[in-house]
Amino acid sequence: MPAPSLPPGRRTLLLAGLGSALAACSSGHPSTPTSPSGPNSPNSPNSSPSTSTSTSTSSAFPAPAAWQPGPGELQPDVKLRAVQVVEAIGGWPPGGRGVAAARQRVAALGADPGLADQGGALLADAPQAALEVVYAQYGGLLTDSASVLVVCRQWLAGPDGAPVSTGSTVDVRLSSAAPRWEVTALHPADPGSAAAALSDPATRVLAQPRIALPPAAVADVRSGQVHDAALAAMLALAGTYAFEVSVVRSGHPLLVFGTDRPSDHPQGRAFDTWRIDGRAVVDPATPADLVDSFMRAAAAAGSYNVGGPRLLPGGATANQFFSDATHHDHVHAGFRG
């Protein structure tokens, strides 16, 4: 995604047993390459709760491991700092609900406790919650500031104590500082309400098991606000690859990070991919040919603006391909309206 900037105000969801439905989640952490739904998740994310919540069939409340950066990450502690704040806000034991308790958890990290006030739907009124980060992707990385898009799933205890699955994507802003970068703001995704009817490409994307969408992205598609050109490209790519999308429309900065140019993401004209055929784009062990071929396939599917970890030669236009530090960890595909 061309680096972003100013994020939109966002909200997400409220639960079923606790209220209404929200953007659900699916993918997991780092593992299972055979499952397009992502690490720690045996099912395709598109089939797990998205605009509605879902009660787990297991009686045990989830206890996901804390996210850790994997091989190849640029400035991994910047991502880790962003993730730790989101994990502290979005997960709590029995008796830990509410903003006041969240402030204490954030303060224990040495971060500004006021960040908890920006947690949005992550602070749903539930007696217990668990949060798992699917992936933390850069939305922008400069020498003194950054945007980290924390894609996550969350479980909230329902009235009977059973976990209800939901999730969000949070645009976390940071500024450089010593000894660690400081989190300065949180912008949770606001996918919007589900549309009364969806286009054929939207319906097919949601049903395609080779396209793994996280909670906010599923809700984006169900809102009817994702351009058919982007959806058609996803379907074309799914003919060759099984891939995991990190961000589509919501949870992404409004502007290309560090510029005053509007990003294609909030307009529903772009999507980012963080894992292809079970291999993380950022991982040095992932074959370069796999990522490069995916980028060229995205261009062939209609993307005018394809970014990734390497600058590819050629293209239908002089600037069809691009690369920078922000896109070291994912492939961006943008489309014209």
C-alpha positions as protocol buffer text, in pm:
chain_id: "A"
residue {
  index: 1
  type: MET
  ca { x: 0 y: 0 z: 0 }
}
residue {
  index: 2
  type: PRO
  ca { x: 152 y: 326 z: -85 }
}
residue {
  index: 3
  type: ALA
  ca { x: 253 y: 453 z: 251 }
}
residue {
  index: 4
  type: PRO
  ca { x: -26 y: 624 z: 442 }
}
residue {
  index: 5
  type: SER
  ca { x: -77 y: 910 z: 675 }
}
residue {
  index: 6
  type: LEU
  ca { x: -362 y: 1070 z: 859 }
}
residue {
  index: 7
  type: PRO
  ca { x: -603 y: 792 z: 957 }
}
residue {
  index: 8
  type: PRO
  ca { x: -976 y: 813 z: 952 }
}
residue {
  index: 9
  type: GLY
  ca { x: -1172 y: 799 z: 1264 }
}
residue {
  index: 10
  type: ARG
  ca { x: -1276 y: 447 z: 1307 }
}
residue {
  index: 11
  type: ARG
  ca { x: -1488 y: 220 z: 1501 }
}
residue {
  index: 12
  type: THR
  ca { x: -1544 y: -146 z: 1470 }
}
residue {
  index: 13
  type: LEU
  ca { x: -1794 y: -366 z: 1629 }
}
residue {
  index: 14
  type: LEU
  ca { x: -1989 y: -463 z: 1929 }
}
residue {
  index: 15
  type: LEU
  ca { x: -2067 y: -818 z: 1994 }
}
residue {
  index: 16
  type: ALA
  ca { x: -2360 y: -1037 z: 1967 }
}
residue {
  index: 17
  type: GLY
  ca { x: -2409 y: -1167 z: 2313 }
}
residue {
  index: 18
  type: LEU
  ca { x: -2286 y: -827 z: 2425 }
}
residue {
  index: 19
  type: GLY
  ca { x: -2452 y: -616 z: 2165 }
}
residue {
  index: 20
  type: SER
  ca { x: -2432 y: -604 z: 1789 }
}
residue {
  index: 21
  type: ALA
  ca { x: -2195 y: -759 z: 1543 }
}
residue {
  index: 22
  type: LEU
  ca { x: -1863 y: -633 z: 1425 }
}
residue {
  index: 23
  type: ALA
  ca { x: -1586 y: -712 z: 1189 }
}
residue {
  index: 24
  type: ALA
  ca { x: -1471 y: -1056 z: 1277 }
}
residue {
  index: 25
  type: CYS
  ca { x: -1145 y: -1215 z: 1235 }
}
residue {
  index: 26
  type: SER
  ca { x: -963 y: -1507 z: 1112 }
}
residue {
  index: 27
  type: SER
  ca { x: -597 y: -1546 z: 1039 }
}
residue {
  index: 28
  type: GLY
  ca { x: -353 y: -1599 z: 1313 }
}
residue {
  index: 29
  type: HIS
  ca { x: 9 y: -1560 z: 1397 }
}
residue {
  index: 30
  type: PRO
  ca { x: 304 y: -1709 z: 1210 }
}
residue {
  index: 31
  type: SER
  ca { x: 261 y: -2072 z: 1101 }
}
residue {
  index: 32
  type: THR
  ca { x: 60 y: -2318 z: 893 }
}
residue {
  index: 33
  type: PRO
  ca { x: 164 y: -2243 z: 537 }
}
residue {
  index: 34
  type: THR
  ca { x: -97 y: -2473 z: 392 }
}
residue {
  index: 35
  type: SER
  ca { x: -390 y: -2277 z: 530 }
}
residue {
  index: 36
  type: PRO
  ca { x: -478 y: -1951 z: 359 }
}
residue {
  index: 37
  type: SER
  ca { x: -655 y: -1846 z: 673 }
}
residue {
  index: 38
  type: GLY
  ca { x: -327 y: -1774 z: 840 }
}
residue {
  index: 39
  type: PRO
  ca { x: -123 y: -1882 z: 1138 }
}
residue {
  index: 40
  type: ASN
  ca { x: -291 y: -2056 z: 1421 }
}
residue {
  index: 41
  type: SER
  ca { x: -612 y: -2069 z: 1222 }
}
residue {
  index: 42
  type: PRO
  ca { x: -734 y: -2384 z: 1054 }
}
residue {
  index: 43
  type: ASN
  ca { x: -1015 y: -2216 z: 861 }
}
residue {
  index: 44
  type: SER
  ca { x: -1032 y: -1962 z: 585 }
}
residue {
  index: 45
  type: PRO
  ca { x: -1075 y: -1619 z: 740 }
}
residue {
  index: 46
  type: ASN
  ca { x: -1352 y: -1540 z: 502 }
}
residue {
  index: 47
  type: SER
  ca { x: -1565 y: -1810 z: 659 }
}
residue {
  index: 48
  type: SER
  ca { x: -1498 y: -1701 z: 1013 }
}
residue {
  index: 49
  type: PRO
  ca { x: -1699 y: -1418 z: 1169 }
}
residue {
  index: 50
  type: SER
  ca { x: -1662 y: -1090 z: 993 }
}
residue {
  index: 51
  type: THR
  ca { x: -1948 y: -850 z: 1007 }
}
residue {
  index: 52
  type: SER
  ca { x: -2102 y: -1072 z: 1267 }
}
residue {
  index: 53
  type: THR
  ca { x: -1957 y: -1235 z: 1571 }
}
residue {
  index: 54
  type: SER
  ca { x: -1920 y: -1607 z: 1627 }
}
residue {
  index: 55
  type: THR
  ca { x: -1921 y: -1817 z: 1941 }
}
residue {
  index: 56
  type: SER
  ca { x: -1637 y: -2065 z: 1968 }
}
residue {
  index: 57
  type: THR
  ca { x: -1726 y: -2431 z: 1996 }
}
residue {
  index: 58
  type: SER
  ca { x: -1448 y: -2477 z: 2252 }
}
residue {
  index: 59
  type: SER
  ca { x: -1526 y: -2425 z: 2620 }
}
residue {
  index: 60
  type: ALA
  ca { x: -1169 y: -2309 z: 2691 }
}
residue {
  index: 61
  type: PHE
  ca { x: -1112 y: -1937 z: 2656 }
}
residue {
  index: 62
  type: PRO
  ca { x: -839 y: -1864 z: 2398 }
}
residue {
  index: 63
  type: ALA
  ca { x: -492 y: -1784 z: 2531 }
}
residue {
  index: 64
  type: PRO
  ca { x: -295 y: -1671 z: 2225 }
}
residue {
  index: 65
  type: ALA
  ca { x: 80 y: -1618 z: 2245 }
}
residue {
  index: 66
  type: ALA
  ca { x: 216 y: -1265 z: 2226 }
}
residue {
  index: 67
  type: TRP
  ca { x: 323 y: -1162 z: 1876 }
}
residue {
  index: 68
  type: GLN
  ca { x: 693 y: -1150 z: 1797 }
}
residue {
  index: 69
  type: PRO
  ca { x: 860 y: -1015 z: 1483 }
}
residue {
  index: 70
  type: GLY
  ca { x: 996 y: -1280 z: 1252 }
}
residue {
  index: 71
  type: PRO
  ca { x: 1300 y: -1292 z: 1022 }
}
residue {
  index: 72
  type: GLY
  ca { x: 1363 y: -1005 z: 783 }
}
residue {
  index: 73
  type: GLU
  ca { x: 1168 y: -732 z: 960 }
}
residue {
  index: 74
  type: LEU
  ca { x: 1300 y: -375 z: 934 }
}
residue {
  index: 75
  type: GLN
  ca { x: 1330 y: -208 z: 1274 }
}
residue {
  index: 76
  type: PRO
  ca { x: 1146 y: -496 z: 1444 }
}
residue {
  index: 77
  type: ASP
  ca { x: 1124 y: -319 z: 1780 }
}
residue {
  index: 78
  type: VAL
  ca { x: 912 y: -43 z: 1620 }
}
residue {
  index: 79
  type: LYS
  ca { x: 654 y: -304 z: 1522 }
}
residue {
  index: 80
  type: LEU
  ca { x: 683 y: -479 z: 1857 }
}
residue {
  index: 81
  type: ARG
  ca { x: 620 y: -156 z: 2045 }
}
residue {
  index: 82
  type: ALA
  ca { x: 303 y: -91 z: 1844 }
}
residue {
  index: 83
  type: VAL
  ca { x: 180 y: -446 z: 1892 }
}
residue {
  index: 84
  type: GLN
  ca { x: 242 y: -448 z: 2267 }
}
residue {
  index: 85
  type: VAL
  ca { x: 19 y: -145 z: 2318 }
}
residue {
  index: 86
  type: VAL
  ca { x: -263 y: -300 z: 2112 }
}
residue {
  index: 87
  type: GLU
  ca { x: -228 y: -632 z: 2297 }
}
residue {
  index: 88
  type: ALA
  ca { x: -240 y: -453 z: 2633 }
}
residue {
  index: 89
  type: ILE
  ca { x: -559 y: -269 z: 2541 }
}
residue {
  index: 90
  type: GLY
  ca { x: -742 y: -553 z: 2368 }
}
residue {
  index: 91
  type: GLY
  ca { x: -683 y: -842 z: 2607 }
}
residue {
  index: 92
  type: TRP
  ca { x: -768 y: -869 z: 2976 }
}
residue {
  index: 93
  type: PRO
  ca { x: -839 y: -1132 z: 3243 }
}
residue {
  index: 94
  type: PRO
  ca { x: -1163 y: -1154 z: 3439 }
}
residue {
  index: 95
  type: GLY
  ca { x: -1199 y: -831 z: 3634 }
}
residue {
  index: 96
  type: GLY
  ca { x: -986 y: -632 z: 3388 }
}
residue {
  index: 97
  type: ARG
  ca { x: -1258 y: -473 z: 3177 }
}
residue {
  index: 98
  type: GLY
  ca { x: -1288 y: -100 z: 3122 }
}
residue {
  index: 99
  type: VAL
  ca { x: -1076 y: 196 z: 3021 }
}
residue {
  index: 100
  type: ALA
  ca { x: -927 y: 250 z: 3367 }
}
residue {
  index: 101
  type: ALA
  ca { x: -784 y: -102 z: 3378 }
}
residue {
  index: 102
  type: ALA
  ca { x: -660 y: -65 z: 3019 }
}
residue {
  index: 103
  type: ARG
  ca { x: -478 y: 254 z: 3114 }
}
residue {
  index: 104
  type: GLN
  ca { x: -297 y: 65 z: 3387 }
}
residue {
  index: 105
  type: ARG
  ca { x: -189 y: -208 z: 3145 }
}
residue {
  index: 106
  type: VAL
  ca { x: -60 y: 47 z: 2896 }
}
residue {
  index: 107
  type: ALA
  ca { x: 120 y: 242 z: 3169 }
}
residue {
  index: 108
  type: ALA
  ca { x: 292 y: -81 z: 3278 }
}
residue {
  index: 109
  type: LEU
  ca { x: 457 y: -87 z: 2934 }
}
residue {
  index: 110
  type: GLY
  ca { x: 600 y: 259 z: 2992 }
}
residue {
  index: 111
  type: ALA
  ca { x: 363 y: 404 z: 2731 }
}
residue {
  index: 112
  type: ASP
  ca { x: 115 y: 690 z: 2759 }
}
residue {
  index: 113
  type: PRO
  ca { x: -186 y: 551 z: 2951 }
}
residue {
  index: 114
  type: GLY
  ca { x: -410 y: 792 z: 2759 }
}
residue {
  index: 115
  type: LEU
  ca { x: -367 y: 571 z: 2453 }
}
residue {
  index: 116
  type: ALA
  ca { x: -623 y: 336 z: 2607 }
}
residue {
  index: 117
  type: ASP
  ca { x: -886 y: 604 z: 2547 }
}
residue {
  index: 118
  type: GLN
  ca { x: -832 y: 554 z: 2172 }
}
residue {
  index: 119
  type: GLY
  ca { x: -894 y: 178 z: 2184 }
}
residue {
  index: 120
  type: GLY
  ca { x: -1244 y: 200 z: 2038 }
}
residue {
  index: 121
  type: ALA
  ca { x: -1419 y: -134 z: 1995 }
}
residue {
  index: 122
  type: LEU
  ca { x: -1117 y: -319 z: 2134 }
}
residue {
  index: 123
  type: LEU
  ca { x: -1252 y: -210 z: 2474 }
}
residue {
  index: 124
  type: ALA
  ca { x: -1593 y: -371 z: 2439 }
}
residue {
  index: 125
  type: ASP
  ca { x: -1789 y: -419 z: 2761 }
}
residue {
  index: 126
  type: ALA
  ca { x: -1696 y: -782 z: 2820 }
}
residue {
  index: 127
  type: PRO
  ca { x: -1578 y: -948 z: 3143 }
}
residue {
  index: 128
  type: GLN
  ca { x: -1278 y: -1107 z: 2969 }
}
residue {
  index: 129
  type: ALA
  ca { x: -1097 y: -1070 z: 2638 }
}
residue {
  index: 130
  type: ALA
  ca { x: -808 y: -1223 z: 2448 }
}
residue {
  index: 131
  type: LEU
  ca { x: -629 y: -1069 z: 2149 }
}
residue {
  index: 132
  type: GLU
  ca { x: -408 y: -1230 z: 1888 }
}
residue {
  index: 133
  type: VAL
  ca { x: -211 y: -1036 z: 1628 }
}
residue {
  index: 134
  type: VAL
  ca { x: -231 y: -1182 z: 1278 }
}
residue {
  index: 135
  type: TYR
  ca { x: 41 y: -956 z: 1143 }
}
residue {
  index: 136
  type: ALA
  ca { x: 192 y: -614 z: 1201 }
}
residue {
  index: 137
  type: GLN
  ca { x: 258 y: -438 z: 872 }
}
residue {
  index: 138
  type: TYR
  ca { x: 410 y: -102 z: 802 }
}
residue {
  index: 139
  type: GLY
  ca { x: 172 y: 165 z: 678 }
}
residue {
  index: 140
  type: GLY
  ca { x: 467 y: 399 z: 663 }
}
residue {
  index: 141
  type: LEU
  ca { x: 829 y: 402 z: 780 }
}
residue {
  index: 142
  type: LEU
  ca { x: 1042 y: 717 z: 788 }
}
residue {
  index: 143
  type: THR
  ca { x: 1352 y: 801 z: 987 }
}
residue {
  index: 144
  type: ASP
  ca { x: 1159 y: 964 z: 1272 }
}
residue {
  index: 145
  type: SER
  ca { x: 800 y: 841 z: 1240 }
}
residue {
  index: 146
  type: ALA
  ca { x: 606 y: 532 z: 1148 }
}
residue {
  index: 147
  type: SER
  ca { x: 263 y: 382 z: 1098 }
}
residue {
  index: 148
  type: VAL
  ca { x: 220 y: 16 z: 1196 }
}
residue {
  index: 149
  type: LEU
  ca { x: -102 y: -155 z: 1091 }
}
residue {
  index: 150
  type: VAL
  ca { x: -177 y: -411 z: 1360 }
}
residue {
  index: 151
  type: VAL
  ca { x: -413 y: -672 z: 1216 }
}
residue {
  index: 152
  type: CYS
  ca { x: -575 y: -867 z: 1496 }
}
residue {
  index: 153
  type: ARG
  ca { x: -846 y: -1101 z: 1608 }
}
residue {
  index: 154
  type: GLN
  ca { x: -1013 y: -1071 z: 1945 }
}
residue {
  index: 155
  type: TRP
  ca { x: -1230 y: -1296 z: 2162 }
}
residue {
  index: 156
  type: LEU
  ca { x: -1478 y: -1147 z: 2406 }
}
residue {
  index: 157
  type: ALA
  ca { x: -1652 y: -1344 z: 2678 }
}
residue {
  index: 158
  type: GLY
  ca { x: -2026 y: -1359 z: 2614 }
}
residue {
  index: 159
  type: PRO
  ca { x: -2300 y: -1371 z: 2878 }
}
residue {
  index: 160
  type: ASP
  ca { x: -2238 y: -1743 z: 2929 }
}
residue {
  index: 161
  type: GLY
  ca { x: -1860 y: -1700 z: 2937 }
}
residue {
  index: 162
  type: ALA
  ca { x: -1809 y: -1857 z: 2595 }
}
residue {
  index: 163
  type: PRO
  ca { x: -1567 y: -1670 z: 2367 }
}
residue {
  index: 164
  type: VAL
  ca { x: -1719 y: -1460 z: 2088 }
}
residue {
  index: 165
  type: SER
  ca { x: -1482 y: -1395 z: 1798 }
}
residue {
  index: 166
  type: THR
  ca { x: -1433 y: -1051 z: 1643 }
}
residue {
  index: 167
  type: GLY
  ca { x: -1134 y: -840 z: 1539 }
}
residue {
  index: 168
  type: SER
  ca { x: -998 y: -519 z: 1393 }
}
residue {
  index: 169
  type: THR
  ca { x: -700 y: -348 z: 1233 }
}
residue {
  index: 170
  type: VAL
  ca { x: -539 y: -61 z: 1421 }
}
residue {
  index: 171
  type: ASP
  ca { x: -324 y: 205 z: 1256 }
}
residue {
  index: 172
  type: VAL
  ca { x: -67 y: 272 z: 1529 }
}
residue {
  index: 173
  type: ARG
  ca { x: 143 y: 589 z: 1497 }
}
residue {
  index: 174
  type: LEU
  ca { x: 491 y: 615 z: 1647 }
}
residue {
  index: 175
  type: SER
  ca { x: 770 y: 867 z: 1671 }
}
residue {
  index: 176
  type: SER
  ca { x: 1139 y: 797 z: 1723 }
}
residue {
  index: 177
  type: ALA
  ca { x: 1271 y: 821 z: 2078 }
}
residue {
  index: 178
  type: ALA
  ca { x: 1533 y: 659 z: 2299 }
}
residue {
  index: 179
  type: PRO
  ca { x: 1554 y: 393 z: 2418 }
}
residue {
  index: 180
  type: ARG
  ca { x: 1240 y: 286 z: 2229 }
}
residue {
  index: 181
  type: TRP
  ca { x: 1008 y: 452 z: 1982 }
}
residue {
  index: 182
  type: GLU
  ca { x: 695 y: 603 z: 2139 }
}
residue {
  index: 183
  type: VAL
  ca { x: 339 y: 524 z: 2041 }
}
residue {
  index: 184
  type: THR
  ca { x: 161 y: 855 z: 1984 }
}
residue {
  index: 185
  type: ALA
  ca { x: -185 y: 760 z: 1853 }
}
residue {
  index: 186
  type: LEU
  ca { x: -417 y: 472 z: 1768 }
}
residue {
  index: 187
  type: HIS
  ca { x: -669 y: 467 z: 1484 }
}
residue {
  index: 188
  type: PRO
  ca { x: -890 y: 153 z: 1490 }
}
residue {
  index: 189
  type: ALA
  ca { x: -1057 y: 49 z: 1165 }
}
residue {
  index: 190
  type: ASP
  ca { x: -1408 y: 170 z: 1081 }
}
residue {
  index: 191
  type: PRO
  ca { x: -1531 y: -60 z: 800 }
}
residue {
  index: 192
  type: GLY
  ca { x: -1887 y: 74 z: 800 }
}
residue {
  index: 193
  type: SER
  ca { x: -2215 y: -112 z: 788 }
}
residue {
  index: 194
  type: ALA
  ca { x: -2281 y: -409 z: 563 }
}
residue {
  index: 195
  type: ALA
  ca { x: -2443 y: -326 z: 229 }
}
residue {
  index: 196
  type: ALA
  ca { x: -2792 y: -452 z: 151 }
}
residue {
  index: 197
  type: ALA
  ca { x: -2659 y: -618 z: -166 }
}
residue {
  index: 198
  type: LEU
  ca { x: -2312 y: -697 z: -297 }
}
residue {
  index: 199
  type: SER
  ca { x: -2162 y: -708 z: -645 }
}
residue {
  index: 200
  type: ASP
  ca { x: -2076 y: -1044 z: -797 }
}
residue {
  index: 201
  type: PRO
  ca { x: -1699 y: -993 z: -747 }
}
residue {
  index: 202
  type: ALA
  ca { x: -1753 y: -907 z: -379 }
}
residue {
  index: 203
  type: THR
  ca { x: -1964 y: -1218 z: -323 }
}
residue {
  index: 204
  type: ARG
  ca { x: -1707 y: -1436 z: -497 }
}
residue {
  index: 205
  type: VAL
  ca { x: -1414 y: -1293 z: -302 }
}
residue {
  index: 206
  type: LEU
  ca { x: -1588 y: -1363 z: 27 }
}
residue {
  index: 207
  type: ALA
  ca { x: -1651 y: -1721 z: -83 }
}
residue {
  index: 208
  type: GLN
  ca { x: -1300 y: -1785 z: -221 }
}
residue {
  index: 209
  type: PRO
  ca { x: -1095 y: -1998 z: 24 }
}
residue {
  index: 210
  type: ARG
  ca { x: -769 y: -1906 z: -150 }
}
residue {
  index: 211
  type: ILE
  ca { x: -815 y: -1542 z: -49 }
}
residue {
  index: 212
  type: ALA
  ca { x: -769 y: -1501 z: 326 }
}
residue {
  index: 213
  type: LEU
  ca { x: -917 y: -1178 z: 456 }
}
residue {
  index: 214
  type: PRO
  ca { x: -879 y: -1055 z: 815 }
}
residue {
  index: 215
  type: PRO
  ca { x: -1180 y: -918 z: 1005 }
}
residue {
  index: 216
  type: ALA
  ca { x: -1166 y: -553 z: 899 }
}
residue {
  index: 217
  type: ALA
  ca { x: -1105 y: -651 z: 536 }
}
residue {
  index: 218
  type: VAL
  ca { x: -1404 y: -887 z: 536 }
}
residue {
  index: 219
  type: ALA
  ca { x: -1617 y: -605 z: 673 }
}
residue {
  index: 220
  type: ASP
  ca { x: -1476 y: -371 z: 407 }
}
residue {
  index: 221
  type: VAL
  ca { x: -1590 y: -605 z: 132 }
}
residue {
  index: 222
  type: ARG
  ca { x: -1929 y: -658 z: 296 }
}
residue {
  index: 223
  type: SER
  ca { x: -1975 y: -282 z: 318 }
}
residue {
  index: 224
  type: GLY
  ca { x: -1983 y: -264 z: -61 }
}
residue {
  index: 225
  type: GLN
  ca { x: -1714 y: 5 z: -55 }
}
residue {
  index: 226
  type: VAL
  ca { x: -1436 y: -193 z: -224 }
}
residue {
  index: 227
  type: HIS
  ca { x: -1398 y: -122 z: -596 }
}
residue {
  index: 228
  type: ASP
  ca { x: -1478 y: -412 z: -828 }
}
residue {
  index: 229
  type: ALA
  ca { x: -1142 y: -365 z: -1005 }
}
residue {
  index: 230
  type: ALA
  ca { x: -958 y: -456 z: -683 }
}
residue {
  index: 231
  type: LEU
  ca { x: -1191 y: -749 z: -615 }
}
residue {
  index: 232
  type: ALA
  ca { x: -1157 y: -882 z: -971 }
}
residue {
  index: 233
  type: ALA
  ca { x: -779 y: -870 z: -935 }
}
residue {
  index: 234
  type: MET
  ca { x: -797 y: -1071 z: -611 }
}
residue {
  index: 235
  type: LEU
  ca { x: -1002 y: -1335 z: -791 }
}
residue {
  index: 236
  type: ALA
  ca { x: -755 y: -1344 z: -1081 }
}
residue {
  index: 237
  type: LEU
  ca { x: -461 y: -1388 z: -842 }
}
residue {
  index: 238
  type: ALA
  ca { x: -645 y: -1667 z: -658 }
}
residue {
  index: 239
  type: GLY
  ca { x: -631 y: -1870 z: -976 }
}
residue {
  index: 240
  type: THR
  ca { x: -258 y: -1915 z: -921 }
}
residue {
  index: 241
  type: TYR
  ca { x: -186 y: -1826 z: -558 }
}
residue {
  index: 242
  type: ALA
  ca { x: -334 y: -1876 z: -212 }
}
residue {
  index: 243
  type: PHE
  ca { x: -266 y: -1546 z: -36 }
}
residue {
  index: 244
  type: GLU
  ca { x: -339 y: -1356 z: 283 }
}
residue {
  index: 245
  type: VAL
  ca { x: -452 y: -997 z: 268 }
}
residue {
  index: 246
  type: SER
  ca { x: -356 y: -763 z: 549 }
}
residue {
  index: 247
  type: VAL
  ca { x: -540 y: -440 z: 465 }
}
residue {
  index: 248
  type: VAL
  ca { x: -802 y: -334 z: 214 }
}
residue {
  index: 249
  type: ARG
  ca { x: -982 y: -10 z: 296 }
}
residue {
  index: 250
  type: SER
  ca { x: -1021 y: 51 z: 669 }
}
residue {
  index: 251
  type: GLY
  ca { x: -742 y: 55 z: 925 }
}
residue {
  index: 252
  type: HIS
  ca { x: -512 y: 230 z: 677 }
}
residue {
  index: 253
  type: PRO
  ca { x: -392 y: 592 z: 680 }
}
residue {
  index: 254
  type: LEU
  ca { x: -587 y: 837 z: 468 }
}
residue {
  index: 255
  type: LEU
  ca { x: -276 y: 979 z: 305 }
}
residue {
  index: 256
  type: VAL
  ca { x: 36 y: 822 z: 164 }
}
residue {
  index: 257
  type: PHE
  ca { x: 255 y: 834 z: 471 }
}
residue {
  index: 258
  type: GLY
  ca { x: 471 y: 1144 z: 491 }
}
residue {
  index: 259
  type: THR
  ca { x: 291 y: 1314 z: 200 }
}
residue {
  index: 260
  type: ASP
  ca { x: -30 y: 1504 z: 128 }
}
residue {
  index: 261
  type: ARG
  ca { x: -138 y: 1258 z: -142 }
}
residue {
  index: 262
  type: PRO
  ca { x: -456 y: 1056 z: -81 }
}
residue {
  index: 263
  type: SER
  ca { x: -399 y: 683 z: -47 }
}
residue {
  index: 264
  type: ASP
  ca { x: -598 y: 444 z: -269 }
}
residue {
  index: 265
  type: HIS
  ca { x: -686 y: 230 z: 34 }
}
residue {
  index: 266
  type: PRO
  ca { x: -953 y: 447 z: 202 }
}
residue {
  index: 267
  type: GLN
  ca { x: -1119 y: 477 z: -140 }
}
residue {
  index: 268
  type: GLY
  ca { x: -1150 y: 99 z: -162 }
}
residue {
  index: 269
  type: ARG
  ca { x: -911 y: 86 z: -456 }
}
residue {
  index: 270
  type: ALA
  ca { x: -619 y: -111 z: -311 }
}
residue {
  index: 271
  type: PHE
  ca { x: -525 y: -417 z: -110 }
}
residue {
  index: 272
  type: ASP
  ca { x: -207 y: -535 z: 58 }
}
residue {
  index: 273
  type: THR
  ca { x: -83 y: -894 z: 75 }
}
residue {
  index: 274
  type: TRP
  ca { x: 152 y: -1011 z: 349 }
}
residue {
  index: 275
  type: ARG
  ca { x: 172 y: -1384 z: 278 }
}
residue {
  index: 276
  type: ILE
  ca { x: 174 y: -1580 z: -49 }
}
residue {
  index: 277
  type: ASP
  ca { x: 135 y: -1957 z: -67 }
}
residue {
  index: 278
  type: GLY
  ca { x: 211 y: -1976 z: 305 }
}
residue {
  index: 279
  type: ARG
  ca { x: 532 y: -1770 z: 277 }
}
residue {
  index: 280
  type: ALA
  ca { x: 564 y: -1428 z: 441 }
}
residue {
  index: 281
  type: VAL
  ca { x: 671 y: -1157 z: 199 }
}
residue {
  index: 282
  type: VAL
  ca { x: 916 y: -1019 z: 455 }
}
residue {
  index: 283
  type: ASP
  ca { x: 1088 y: -1352 z: 527 }
}
residue {
  index: 284
  type: PRO
  ca { x: 1432 y: -1379 z: 362 }
}
residue {
  index: 285
  type: ALA
  ca { x: 1365 y: -1751 z: 314 }
}
residue {
  index: 286
  type: THR
  ca { x: 1068 y: -1677 z: 86 }
}
residue {
  index: 287
  type: PRO
  ca { x: 1178 y: -1724 z: -277 }
}
residue {
  index: 288
  type: ALA
  ca { x: 1217 y: -1386 z: -447 }
}
residue {
  index: 289
  type: ASP
  ca { x: 1063 y: -1534 z: -762 }
}
residue {
  index: 290
  type: LEU
  ca { x: 742 y: -1610 z: -575 }
}
residue {
  index: 291
  type: VAL
  ca { x: 694 y: -1252 z: -456 }
}
residue {
  index: 292
  type: ASP
  ca { x: 810 y: -1101 z: -787 }
}
residue {
  index: 293
  type: SER
  ca { x: 576 y: -1321 z: -991 }
}
residue {
  index: 294
  type: PHE
  ca { x: 287 y: -1224 z: -761 }
}
residue {
  index: 295
  type: MET
  ca { x: 369 y: -857 z: -818 }
}
residue {
  index: 296
  type: ARG
  ca { x: 373 y: -904 z: -1196 }
}
residue {
  index: 297
  type: ALA
  ca { x: 48 y: -1100 z: -1180 }
}
residue {
  index: 298
  type: ALA
  ca { x: -112 y: -814 z: -985 }
}
residue {
  index: 299
  type: ALA
  ca { x: -2 y: -573 z: -1258 }
}
residue {
  index: 300
  type: ALA
  ca { x: -141 y: -804 z: -1525 }
}
residue {
  index: 301
  type: ALA
  ca { x: -469 y: -817 z: -1330 }
}
residue {
  index: 302
  type: GLY
  ca { x: -506 y: -439 z: -1366 }
}
residue {
  index: 303
  type: SER
  ca { x: -305 y: -274 z: -1088 }
}
residue {
  index: 304
  type: TYR
  ca { x: -147 y: 51 z: -1204 }
}
residue {
  index: 305
  type: ASN
  ca { x: 66 y: 79 z: -888 }
}
residue {
  index: 306
  type: VAL
  ca { x: 237 y: -233 z: -752 }
}
residue {
  index: 307
  type: GLY
  ca { x: 478 y: -201 z: -461 }
}
residue {
  index: 308
  type: GLY
  ca { x: 690 y: -462 z: -289 }
}
residue {
  index: 309
  type: PRO
  ca { x: 1027 y: -548 z: -140 }
}
residue {
  index: 310
  type: ARG
  ca { x: 1210 y: -514 z: -474 }
}
residue {
  index: 311
  type: LEU
  ca { x: 1183 y: -266 z: -760 }
}
residue {
  index: 312
  type: LEU
  ca { x: 1091 y: -469 z: -1066 }
}
residue {
  index: 313
  type: PRO
  ca { x: 1195 y: -364 z: -1414 }
}
residue {
  index: 314
  type: GLY
  ca { x: 944 y: -318 z: -1693 }
}
residue {
  index: 315
  type: GLY
  ca { x: 574 y: -253 z: -1652 }
}
residue {
  index: 316
  type: ALA
  ca { x: 304 y: -106 z: -1872 }
}
residue {
  index: 317
  type: THR
  ca { x: 402 y: 240 z: -1749 }
}
residue {
  index: 318
  type: ALA
  ca { x: 731 y: 381 z: -1627 }
}
residue {
  index: 319
  type: ASN
  ca { x: 622 y: 379 z: -1262 }
}
residue {
  index: 320
  type: GLN
  ca { x: 395 y: 76 z: -1245 }
}
residue {
  index: 321
  type: PHE
  ca { x: 631 y: -94 z: -1000 }
}
residue {
  index: 322
  type: PHE
  ca { x: 787 y: 69 z: -694 }
}
residue {
  index: 323
  type: SER
  ca { x: 969 y: -28 z: -376 }
}
residue {
  index: 324
  type: ASP
  ca { x: 1065 y: 139 z: -49 }
}
residue {
  index: 325
  type: ALA
  ca { x: 1113 y: 56 z: 319 }
}
residue {
  index: 326
  type: THR
  ca { x: 739 y: 65 z: 386 }
}
residue {
  index: 327
  type: HIS
  ca { x: 675 y: -207 z: 128 }
}
residue {
  index: 328
  type: HIS
  ca { x: 955 y: -436 z: 244 }
}
residue {
  index: 329
  type: ASP
  ca { x: 696 y: -649 z: 427 }
}
residue {
  index: 330
  type: HIS
  ca { x: 405 y: -670 z: 183 }
}
residue {
  index: 331
  type: VAL
  ca { x: 285 y: -632 z: -175 }
}
residue {
  index: 332
  type: HIS
  ca { x: 61 y: -335 z: -249 }
}
residue {
  index: 333
  type: ALA
  ca { x: -177 y: -334 z: -544 }
}
residue {
  index: 334
  type: GLY
  ca { x: -358 y: -10 z: -628 }
}
residue {
  index: 335
  type: PHE
  ca { x: -631 y: 49 z: -886 }
}
residue {
  index: 336
  type: ARG
  ca { x: -782 y: 348 z: -1061 }
}
residue {
  index: 337
  type: GLY
  ca { x: -1140 y: 444 z: -989 }
}
